[in-house]
Amino acid sequence: MNNHSHSQYRGQRKAGTQNYSLISFAIIGVMLLCNTANAELSLNGSAIYKDLGKQQFVAALYLDTQNNNANSIQLEQSAKRMEVKMLNNYSKRRWLNLWMQSISINNDRESFSGSAQEVIDMMQAPKSAPQKGDIIEYRFDPKQGTSVIFNGTELISNYPGEVFNILLRTWIGPIPPTTLFKEQLLGNSDDSRAKALLETVKPQPKRIALAASWMIPPKPVLPATPEPAPEPAQTKVLAEVEEVAPTPAPEQQPAESTTIGGDKIAGADESEEADRAEGTEPSEEQEEEAIDFNVAEALAQRDYTPLVVAQIYKSISYPNRAAEKNQQGTVRIAVIIDRSGELLDTVTTQESKYRLLNQAALKAVKKAAPFPELPAEIKADSFELNLPITFRLK
C-alpha cells in the first residue's frame, strides 16, 4: 500500500557537489511544500504539548474552513492537516508509546483493528526518532487519502482516510492530552506562544537532507569482474620483488561494533564515514533501541489500555474543598504496571495549578491497583501509561 514518492533526488549526483546539492534542493523542496500547504488550508488552532515540566512539541490543526466542533471535523471529507513541530528530542519507543496509548483510549477496537497495520506504518515511517526542530505532518486529502511527511519529504501516501481520523482523535477525541489542549486546537481558546513557535521552529538542513535521502533508491551492486590470471613469468617476477623488498600489509583491525537494543552491528566506523559523506551526523538508528512492534501487540495494547483507564477513572473522587473553591484542571500521571498487574510506580508528568487535584489524581491511581495481568502479546516486562485525569465541574 506504500506509495513512496521519488523526487529529483533520484538523479545521480556529482561526487564533488553531492552534499550541497542534496541539502539545497531539500531546503527548497520543504519551503515550497510548506508554503503550498499553508496556502490551501488555514490554521484552525494550535497548542503546546507539555510533559515532565517541559514543552515537548507544538501541535497545529489546519482545515479548509475553521470549525470548533470535534465531531464535525472528523466527519468532514475535505482536506485536513495535523502538524507537529518538535521542541525536544524523543526516542523512537517513547514517541511510538505516546501515540499508541492515546490511540488506544480514543478509538474503539473495530475502527482501530481495521487500520492497525497502516497506523504502525505511519508511526514507523521516519527512520529517525524525532529531534528538536523536526516537522512531522499527517495529511488527509479526499482524493489522495492519508499521507505522512517528515521534514518536507513524503514517506507514505494513499492510505485510507480513517487512518487520519484515528490519529486526529488523539488530539480532539474524548480523552485528549488536556481539555485546554483540545480547546486550543478547536479554536475555542487562543495560545499566542504556540502560534509564535509555529513561525520560529524550523528543521535543520542536515535533518531535511536526511529525510530526503531515505527516498533515494540504493545503488545496484554490480557483480565483480574477475581479474585475468597473471602470466607465469609475471608471477615469478612479482614473487622475486616481494622477496627483495617486502611491503608489509597494513594490519587488519576488526571493524568496530555498535550496539542497538542488545544486537551488535558490525562496521560502525564505516557507516559513520558514510553518514559524514552524506552531510549528516552518525545515523540515529545506530544509537537507538530496535523496535519490533506488530499488529498483534498493537491490538493487545488497545484492548488492555482502556481496562486500566476505566479502573482508574472509577476510583477518582473530586475533593470537596476543591469543588467548593471551583478548582478545575488536568493532571497527567505516568502509571507503570508489571506483568502481573501490580503497580510499580507513579510519576506526575504534568500537574494542575491546584495541590488538591494533584493529590486526588495520585490517590485514584493507587486506589485502583492492582490491574489485570498484561496480555501475552505485550512483550515488555512492564506497561507504562501516561494518563490524563481531568477534574471538571459541570
Secondary structure, 3 states (H helix, E strand, C coil): CCCCCCCHHHCCCCHHHHHHHHHHHHHHHHHHHHHHHHHHCEEEEEEEEEECCEEEEEEEEEECCCCCCHHHHHHCCCCEEEEEEECCCCCHHHHHHHHHHHHHHHCCHHHHHCCHHHHHHHHHCCCCCCCCCCEEEEEEECCCEEEEEECCEEEEEEECHHHHHHHHHHHHCCCCCCHHHHHHHCCCCCCHHHHHHHHHCCCCHHHHHHHHHCCCCCCCCCCCCCCCCCCHHHHHHHHHHHHHCCCCCCCCCCCCEEEECCEEEECHHHHHHHHHHCCCCCCHHHHCCCCCCCHHHHHHHHHHHHHHHHHHHHCCCCCHHHHHCCCCEEEEEEEEEECCCCEEEEEEEECCCCHHHHHHHHHHHHHHCCCCCCCCCCCCCEEEEEEEEEECCC
